[in-house]
């Protein structure tokens, strides 16, 4: 039996990974403010990895037992909290002395989550088959069976059926069922959807302004300057004092900078890679906005997948601020890329 993808998976995956991240951060915050307390009834130590396993078991059973698609979001959140609770204790299982405070543990957690997100995106981004369109159209009709079928779900179901194999005997029957189903009033979109629509309208107005390209270029130029400054402080300045001709009066000032280690060099190399991609995007912005957006997106992805890994190793939870910033920036640039692709058409915007 072929594996058919759920078109509604994006929201479920988002709920899963966000819940996992919040579980890791929440646990570490509670343990730090609670002086790393332990649940130890009758002298036992119940590691929270066990609670994570129980939550993942509950989510798995929920997926297996309950049918409606709407329940998936709930079990995605439960599974995400369980996975975050589980992987938070990875330090205990990669060290000989079961060290929860193993310094690279946060980086390991981060890499696992990033690889999981990349894998999920790779699966979702493949072209959908006619069978998948038909199966998802059928899934949309779950609402009709529960007297919870609105005009938006009807529109999606009809679109999916238009992409399915027209010779399949189920297609005309499902189309007739969709058109004859009783509709309920469309529910008010939840906050995230309303925010996205407002941002879309705002972006359309701003992107048409004559200074938009200059402002975007200035933003990424500032990112490039900051990246070069970080490399200067991390790698270059600590090494200058080793030059024999360097003025001795400045050596006490430079002595404040710690000597760089392997993680510093790796983070600096990835920072320069991201800066080079951003510079290529700035150079292309006037000639080809879509190509420039792609370069900006690649620059941010290098920052997320490489630079932030080493930042987590060196600064642990403080690097979370940088991660959140880069994720929000990536979402914004990906959105701008998609809007620009729609504007120029499928055959334009490439060099």
C-alpha positions as CSV (number, residue, x, y, z in Angstrom):
1,X,0.0,0.0,0.0
2,X,1.5,3.4,-1.0
3,X,2.2,6.0,1.7
4,X,-0.1,9.0,0.9
5,X,0.8,12.4,2.4
6,X,-1.7,14.5,4.4
7,X,-2.0,18.0,2.9
8,X,-2.8,19.3,6.4
9,X,0.5,18.0,7.8
10,X,2.2,21.4,7.9
11,X,0.1,22.6,10.8
12,X,0.6,19.3,12.7
13,X,4.3,19.3,12.1
14,X,4.5,22.9,13.3
15,X,2.6,22.1,16.5
16,X,4.9,19.1,17.1
17,X,8.2,20.9,16.7
18,X,7.1,24.0,18.5
19,X,5.9,21.9,21.4
20,X,9.1,20.0,21.5
21,X,11.2,23.2,21.6
22,X,9.0,24.7,24.4
23,X,9.2,21.4,26.3
24,X,13.1,21.5,26.3
25,X,13.2,25.2,27.2
26,X,10.5,24.9,29.8
27,X,12.1,21.9,31.6
28,X,15.5,23.5,31.7
29,X,14.0,26.8,33.0
30,X,12.0,25.0,35.7
31,X,15.0,22.9,36.7
32,X,17.3,26.0,36.9
33,X,14.9,28.0,39.0
34,X,14.1,25.0,41.2
35,X,17.8,24.2,41.9
36,X,17.5,21.1,39.7
37,X,15.0,19.2,42.0
38,X,14.3,15.5,41.4
39,X,11.2,13.4,41.7
40,X,12.4,10.8,44.1
41,X,9.6,9.0,45.9
42,X,10.9,6.2,48.2
43,X,14.5,6.9,47.2
44,X,13.8,6.4,43.5
45,X,14.8,8.9,40.8
46,X,12.2,9.1,38.1
47,X,14.0,10.7,35.2
48,X,11.8,12.9,33.0
49,X,12.9,10.9,29.9
50,X,10.3,8.3,31.2
51,X,7.6,11.0,31.2
52,X,8.5,11.9,27.7
53,X,8.2,8.2,26.7
54,X,4.7,8.0,28.2
55,X,3.6,11.2,26.4
56,X,4.9,9.9,23.1
57,X,3.0,6.6,23.8
58,X,-0.2,8.5,24.5
59,X,0.2,10.5,21.2
60,X,0.9,7.3,19.3
61,X,-2.2,5.6,20.7
62,X,-4.2,8.7,20.0
63,X,-3.2,8.6,16.3
64,X,-4.1,4.9,16.2
65,X,-7.4,5.1,18.0
66,X,-9.1,8.3,16.8
67,X,-10.1,9.1,13.3
68,X,-11.0,12.7,12.6
69,X,-8.2,14.8,11.2
70,X,-8.9,17.5,13.8
71,X,-7.6,15.3,16.6
72,X,-4.2,15.1,15.0
73,X,-3.3,18.6,16.2
74,X,-3.9,17.6,19.8
75,X,-1.8,14.5,19.5
76,X,0.9,16.3,17.6
77,X,1.2,18.7,20.6
78,X,1.2,15.8,23.1
79,X,3.8,14.0,21.0
80,X,6.0,17.1,20.7
81,X,6.0,17.7,24.4
82,X,6.8,14.1,24.9
83,X,9.7,14.1,22.4
84,X,11.1,17.4,23.9
85,X,10.9,15.9,27.4
86,X,12.6,12.7,26.1
87,X,15.5,14.3,24.2
88,X,16.2,16.9,26.9
89,X,18.1,14.1,28.8
90,X,20.3,13.2,25.8
91,X,23.4,14.3,27.8
92,X,22.8,11.3,30.2
93,X,22.9,8.8,27.3
94,X,25.9,10.0,25.4
95,X,28.3,10.3,28.3
96,X,29.9,7.7,30.5
97,X,29.0,9.4,33.7
98,X,25.3,10.2,32.8
99,X,26.0,13.9,32.7
100,X,22.8,15.9,32.2
101,X,24.9,19.0,32.0
102,X,27.0,17.8,29.2
103,X,27.9,21.0,27.4
104,X,27.2,19.9,23.8
105,X,23.8,18.5,24.8
106,X,21.8,21.6,23.6
107,X,23.7,21.5,20.3
108,X,22.8,17.8,19.9
109,X,19.1,18.5,20.6
110,X,19.2,21.4,18.1
111,X,20.8,19.3,15.4
112,X,18.2,16.5,15.8
113,X,15.3,18.9,15.6
114,X,16.8,20.7,12.6
115,X,17.4,17.4,10.7
116,X,13.8,16.3,11.6
117,X,12.4,19.6,10.2
118,X,14.5,19.3,7.0
119,X,13.4,15.7,6.5
120,X,9.8,16.5,7.0
121,X,10.1,19.4,4.6
122,X,11.8,17.3,2.0
123,X,9.0,14.7,2.1
124,X,6.3,17.4,1.9
125,X,7.9,19.3,-1.0
126,X,7.8,16.5,-3.5
127,X,5.0,16.8,-6.2
128,X,1.8,15.3,-5.1
129,X,0.3,12.4,-7.0
130,X,-3.3,12.1,-8.2
131,X,-3.9,9.4,-5.6
132,X,-2.9,11.8,-2.8
133,X,-5.3,14.5,-4.1
134,X,-8.1,12.0,-4.2
135,X,-7.3,10.7,-0.7
136,X,-7.1,14.2,0.8
137,X,-10.4,15.1,-0.9
138,X,-12.0,12.2,0.8
139,X,-10.4,13.3,4.2
140,X,-12.0,16.7,3.8
141,X,-15.4,15.0,3.8
142,X,-14.9,13.9,7.4
143,X,-16.4,17.2,8.4
144,X,-19.5,16.5,6.4
145,X,-20.0,13.2,8.3
146,X,-19.8,15.2,11.5
147,X,-22.0,18.1,10.4
148,X,-19.0,20.3,10.5
149,X,-18.3,21.1,6.8
150,X,-17.9,24.7,5.8
151,X,-17.4,26.6,2.5
152,X,-13.6,26.7,2.9
153,X,-13.4,22.9,3.3
154,X,-15.7,22.5,0.3
155,X,-13.5,24.7,-1.8
156,X,-10.4,22.6,-0.8
157,X,-12.2,19.3,-1.5
158,X,-13.3,20.5,-5.0
159,X,-9.8,21.7,-5.8
160,X,-8.3,18.4,-4.7
161,X,-10.8,16.5,-6.9
162,X,-9.9,18.7,-9.8
163,X,-6.3,17.4,-9.5
164,X,-7.3,13.8,-9.1
165,X,-7.6,11.3,-11.9
166,X,-10.9,12.1,-13.6
167,X,-11.3,8.5,-14.8
168,X,-11.4,7.2,-11.2
169,X,-14.9,6.1,-10.3
170,X,-14.8,7.8,-6.9
171,X,-14.1,11.3,-8.3
172,X,-17.6,12.1,-9.7
173,X,-19.3,10.5,-6.7
174,X,-17.2,12.5,-4.2
175,X,-17.7,15.7,-6.2
176,X,-21.5,15.2,-6.0
177,X,-21.2,14.5,-2.3
178,X,-19.2,17.6,-1.7
179,X,-21.6,19.8,-3.6
180,X,-24.7,18.3,-1.9
181,X,-23.3,18.5,1.6
182,X,-24.9,20.9,4.1
183,X,-22.5,23.8,4.9
184,X,-22.0,25.4,8.3
185,X,-20.9,29.0,8.7
186,X,-17.2,29.5,8.2
187,X,-15.5,29.8,11.5
188,X,-13.5,32.9,12.2
189,X,-9.9,32.2,11.4
190,X,-7.7,31.7,14.4
191,X,-5.1,34.3,15.4
192,X,-2.2,33.0,13.4
193,X,-4.2,32.9,10.1
194,X,-5.5,36.4,10.6
195,X,-2.0,37.6,11.3
196,X,-0.7,35.9,8.2
197,X,-3.4,37.6,6.0
198,X,-2.7,41.0,7.5
199,X,1.0,40.5,6.9
200,X,0.3,39.4,3.3
201,X,-1.7,42.6,2.6
202,X,1.0,44.7,4.3
203,X,3.8,43.1,2.3
204,X,2.0,43.7,-1.0
205,X,1.8,47.4,-0.2
206,X,5.4,47.7,1.1
207,X,7.0,45.7,-1.7
208,X,5.6,48.1,-4.2
209,X,7.2,51.1,-2.6
210,X,10.3,52.6,-4.4
211,X,12.5,52.3,-1.3
212,X,11.8,48.7,-0.5
213,X,14.8,47.2,-2.3
214,X,17.1,49.8,-0.7
215,X,15.8,49.0,2.8
216,X,16.1,45.3,2.3
217,X,19.7,45.7,0.9
218,X,20.6,47.9,3.9
219,X,19.3,45.3,6.3
220,X,21.4,42.5,4.8
221,X,24.4,44.8,4.5
222,X,24.1,45.4,8.3
223,X,24.0,41.7,8.8
224,X,27.2,41.3,6.8
225,X,28.9,44.0,8.8
226,X,27.8,42.4,12.1
227,X,29.0,39.0,10.8
228,X,32.5,40.4,9.9
229,X,32.6,42.1,13.3
230,X,31.9,38.8,15.1
231,X,34.7,37.1,13.2
232,X,37.0,40.0,13.9
233,X,36.4,39.8,17.6
234,X,36.3,36.0,17.8
235,X,39.3,35.1,15.6
236,X,41.3,38.0,14.4
237,X,41.8,40.2,17.5
238,X,43.0,37.4,19.8
239,X,45.7,36.5,17.3
240,X,47.0,40.0,16.6
241,X,48.8,40.2,19.9
242,X,51.0,37.3,18.7
243,X,52.5,39.5,16.0
244,X,56.0,40.7,17.3
245,X,55.7,44.2,16.0
246,X,52.3,44.7,17.6
247,X,52.3,47.6,20.1
248,X,52.7,46.3,23.7
249,X,50.4,49.1,25.0
250,X,47.4,47.4,23.4
251,X,48.2,43.9,24.5
252,X,46.3,44.2,27.8
253,X,43.2,45.3,25.9
254,X,43.4,42.3,23.5
255,X,44.2,40.0,26.3
256,X,40.5,40.2,27.3
257,X,39.6,38.2,24.3
258,X,39.7,34.4,24.9
259,X,41.9,32.4,22.5
260,X,39.6,30.8,19.8
261,X,39.0,27.1,19.9
262,X,37.7,24.7,17.2
263,X,34.1,25.7,17.7
264,X,35.0,29.3,17.3
265,X,36.7,28.7,14.0
266,X,33.8,26.5,12.8
267,X,31.3,29.2,13.8
268,X,33.4,31.9,12.1
269,X,33.7,29.9,8.8
270,X,29.9,29.3,8.7
271,X,29.3,33.0,9.5
272,X,31.5,34.1,6.6
273,X,29.6,31.6,4.3
274,X,26.3,33.2,5.3
275,X,27.7,36.7,4.8
276,X,29.0,35.8,1.3
277,X,25.6,34.5,0.3
278,X,23.9,37.6,1.7
279,X,26.4,39.8,-0.3
280,X,25.5,37.8,-3.4
281,X,21.8,38.5,-2.7
282,X,22.4,42.2,-2.3
283,X,24.4,42.3,-5.5
284,X,21.5,40.7,-7.4
285,X,18.6,42.6,-5.8
286,X,18.4,45.4,-8.4
287,X,18.6,43.0,-11.4
288,X,16.5,40.0,-10.2
289,X,14.6,40.3,-6.9
290,X,13.6,36.6,-6.9
291,X,17.2,35.4,-7.3
292,X,18.3,37.8,-4.6
293,X,15.6,36.4,-2.2
294,X,16.9,32.9,-2.9
295,X,20.4,34.0,-1.9
296,X,19.0,35.6,1.3
297,X,17.1,32.4,2.1
298,X,20.3,30.3,1.6
299,X,22.3,32.7,3.8
300,X,19.7,32.4,6.6
301,X,19.6,28.6,6.3
302,X,23.4,28.4,6.6
303,X,23.1,30.5,9.8
304,X,20.4,28.2,11.2
305,X,21.9,24.9,10.2
306,X,25.6,25.6,10.8
307,X,26.3,28.8,12.7
308,X,23.7,28.3,15.3
309,X,24.9,24.8,16.0
310,X,28.3,26.0,17.1
311,X,26.6,29.0,18.9
312,X,24.6,26.5,21.0
313,X,27.8,24.6,21.8
314,X,29.5,27.8,23.0
315,X,26.6,29.8,24.6
316,X,24.0,27.1,25.1
317,X,20.5,28.6,26.0
318,X,21.6,32.2,25.2
319,X,21.9,31.1,21.6
320,X,18.1,30.5,21.6
321,X,17.6,34.3,21.0
322,X,19.6,34.1,17.8
323,X,17.8,31.0,16.7
324,X,14.3,32.6,17.2
325,X,15.5,35.7,15.3
326,X,16.8,33.6,12.4
327,X,13.7,31.4,12.2
328,X,11.4,34.5,12.1
329,X,13.7,36.0,9.4
330,X,13.6,32.8,7.4
331,X,9.8,32.7,7.5
332,X,9.7,36.3,6.3
333,X,12.2,35.8,3.4
334,X,10.5,32.5,2.4
335,X,7.2,34.4,2.3
336,X,8.7,37.2,0.2
337,X,10.2,34.6,-2.2
338,X,6.8,32.9,-2.6
339,X,5.1,36.2,-3.3
340,X,7.7,37.3,-5.7
341,X,7.5,33.9,-7.5
342,X,3.7,34.4,-7.9
343,X,4.3,38.0,-9.2
344,X,6.9,37.2,-11.9
345,X,5.3,33.9,-13.0
346,X,6.8,30.4,-13.2
347,X,9.1,31.1,-16.2
348,X,10.7,34.3,-15.0
349,X,13.0,35.3,-12.2
350,X,15.8,32.8,-13.0
351,X,19.3,33.7,-14.1
